[in-house]
Amino acid sequence: MATICAVTIATVLMTVVAAILLSPGEGAGLSLPKTSPAGPVEAVAGYAGVPVLRISGTTNPIDLAKCRVYLTDPDGIFRTVETAVLENTNLSDGQAAYVFYLPTDERTASGYWITDVPDLVFTDTHHPGVRPFTPGGDWRVVVYDPDLMKTRIDRVVPVTEPSSPE
């Protein structure tokens, strides 16, 4: 019984902390995320011009194996980002990681992935090609480090849907 109570309390606390850290706006008591046309997070053209998000490393490395990456789409829907392939888990100055959308048959996967392997986002060598982030608009990107209990990145990035061929 004590174990069930402890697990329930831990779950509630984790949910509350995530809601506080990830809820947009000043109502959360946090500063608003910065809008970022360029900087540590930006939309770039992936395979066939489909936008992907590039997270650039900084002088203070981010351990992507330990951090959690979250997205909030323009409609306010929260999405987790799964790890695809990370050859180097420490994202530091001069390096980049990419968040892309590629739905799979696995029901538990969100379809949003992070990788530092450019071939996964700029070619169709390993899969049929990345898919557009939908809907187009402002996507919020949060990289949270649970070990440091610190949000490492909190940016809003404009992502446009690719134009249809004429």
SULGI-V493461 format. One record per run of one state. SS is the DSSP state (H for helix, E for strand, C for the rest). FROM is the first residue (numbers start at 1). TO is the last residue. If there is no record, write none. Layout:
# SULGI-V493461
SS;FROM;TO / SS;FROM;TO
This chain:
# SULGI-V493461
C;1;1 / H;2;22 / C;23;25 / H;26;28 / C;29;33 / E;34;35 / C;36;40 / E;41;45 / C;46;46 / H;47;49 / C;50;50 / E;51;56 / C;57;57 / E;58;58 / C;59;61 / E;62;63 / C;64;66 / E;67;72 / C;73;77 / E;78;80 / C;81;81 / E;82;83 / C;84;89 / E;90;92 / C;93;95 / E;96;101 / C;102;111 / E;112;115 / C;116;118 / H;119;122 / C;123;130 / E;131;131 / C;132;136 / E;137;145 / C;146;149 / E;150;159 / C;160;166
